Amino acid sequence: PGSFNKILVPYETGTYNGQWSAVGRTAVTTTLAGCTAALTTLFGKRLLSGHWNVTDVCNGLLGGFAAITGGCSVVEPWAAIICGFVAALVLLGCNKLAEKLRYDDPLEAAQLHGGCGAW
């Protein structure tokens, strides 16, 4: 969640404790968004397709990571959960759009990084 060089940089207020809180927040929000997106994608795909698929969980997790990356050190933990939930919905929507447009992307990389990253 952060490089060791960044952890040792003091705050501008002059304290030399380092930026441990930013690194901790980054770890928490990234984990929350990824896990929320993974579970939402798992159950969403189950409702839509009628079967369980581990690939959907992995792509949901990555979609949550892509969605939270831009603001992971400043987002509140509750907002990270919402971000992951919406990222899963975006991923499911992008997958349906790609299926409708007959876009061949078996790894869902464009939907995952394009859709969830834009969100």
C-alpha positions as CSV (number, residue, x, y, z in Angstrom):
1,P,0.0,0.0,0.0
2,G,3.0,2.3,0.0
3,S,6.7,2.5,-0.5
4,F,9.0,2.6,2.5
5,N,10.4,5.9,1.3
6,K,6.9,7.5,1.4
7,I,6.3,6.2,4.9
8,L,9.3,8.0,6.2
9,V,8.4,11.4,4.7
10,P,7.3,13.7,7.5
11,Y,4.0,15.6,7.4
12,E,4.2,19.3,6.6
13,T,3.4,20.1,10.2
14,G,6.9,19.1,11.1
15,T,6.2,15.9,13.0
16,Y,8.6,13.1,12.0
17,N,6.3,10.2,12.6
18,G,6.0,9.6,8.9
19,Q,2.8,9.1,6.8
20,W,1.7,5.8,8.4
21,S,-1.9,6.8,8.5
22,A,-2.0,7.3,4.7
23,V,-0.5,3.9,4.1
24,G,-2.9,2.3,6.6
25,R,-5.9,4.0,5.0
26,T,-4.7,2.9,1.5
27,A,-4.5,-0.8,2.7
28,V,-8.0,-0.7,4.3
29,T,-9.8,1.1,1.4
30,T,-8.2,-1.0,-1.2
31,T,-9.1,-4.2,0.6
32,L,-12.7,-3.1,1.2
33,A,-13.4,-2.0,-2.4
34,G,-11.9,-5.1,-3.8
35,C,-13.7,-7.5,-1.6
36,T,-17.0,-5.7,-2.0
37,A,-16.7,-5.8,-5.8
38,A,-15.7,-9.4,-5.7
39,L,-18.7,-10.5,-3.7
40,T,-21.1,-8.3,-5.6
41,T,-19.8,-9.6,-8.9
42,L,-20.1,-13.2,-7.6
43,F,-23.7,-12.9,-6.6
44,G,-24.6,-10.6,-9.5
45,K,-23.3,-13.1,-12.0
46,R,-25.0,-15.9,-10.1
47,L,-28.3,-14.1,-10.5
48,L,-27.8,-13.3,-14.1
49,S,-26.3,-16.6,-15.4
50,G,-27.5,-19.2,-12.8
51,H,-24.0,-20.6,-12.1
52,W,-21.0,-19.9,-9.9
53,N,-17.7,-18.9,-11.6
54,V,-14.4,-18.2,-9.9
55,T,-13.2,-16.1,-12.8
56,D,-16.0,-13.6,-12.1
57,V,-14.8,-13.3,-8.5
58,C,-11.3,-12.6,-9.7
59,N,-12.4,-10.0,-12.2
60,G,-14.7,-8.4,-9.7
61,L,-11.8,-8.1,-7.3
62,L,-9.6,-6.5,-9.9
63,G,-12.4,-4.2,-10.9
64,G,-12.7,-3.0,-7.3
65,F,-9.0,-2.4,-7.2
66,A,-9.1,-0.5,-10.5
67,A,-11.9,1.7,-9.3
68,I,-10.4,2.6,-5.9
69,T,-6.8,3.1,-7.0
70,G,-7.1,6.8,-7.8
71,G,-8.3,7.9,-4.4
72,C,-7.4,5.0,-2.1
73,S,-5.4,7.2,0.4
74,V,-8.1,9.8,0.8
75,V,-11.4,7.9,0.6
76,E,-13.2,7.0,3.8
77,P,-13.7,3.3,4.4
78,W,-17.5,3.4,4.0
79,A,-17.1,5.1,0.7
80,A,-14.6,2.4,-0.4
81,I,-17.4,-0.1,0.1
82,I,-19.8,1.9,-2.1
83,C,-17.0,2.4,-4.7
84,G,-16.5,-1.4,-4.9
85,F,-20.2,-2.1,-5.1
86,V,-20.7,0.4,-8.0
87,A,-17.5,-1.0,-9.7
88,A,-19.1,-4.4,-9.7
89,L,-22.2,-3.0,-11.3
90,V,-20.2,-1.2,-13.9
91,L,-18.3,-4.4,-14.6
92,L,-21.5,-6.4,-15.0
93,G,-22.9,-3.7,-17.3
94,C,-19.8,-3.5,-19.4
95,N,-19.8,-7.3,-19.8
96,K,-23.4,-7.2,-21.0
97,L,-22.5,-4.4,-23.4
98,A,-19.5,-6.3,-24.7
99,E,-21.7,-9.4,-25.2
100,K,-24.3,-7.4,-27.0
101,L,-21.7,-5.8,-29.3
102,R,-20.0,-9.2,-29.8
103,Y,-16.7,-7.8,-28.5
104,D,-14.3,-10.7,-28.0
105,D,-12.4,-10.2,-24.7
106,P,-12.3,-13.5,-22.8
107,L,-10.3,-11.9,-19.9
108,E,-12.7,-8.9,-19.6
109,A,-9.6,-6.6,-19.6
110,A,-11.2,-3.8,-21.5
111,Q,-14.4,-3.9,-19.4
112,L,-12.4,-4.2,-16.2
113,H,-9.8,-1.5,-16.7
114,G,-11.8,0.7,-19.0
115,G,-15.1,0.6,-17.2
116,C,-14.1,0.2,-13.6
117,G,-11.0,2.4,-14.0
118,A,-13.2,5.2,-15.5
119,W,-15.6,4.8,-12.6
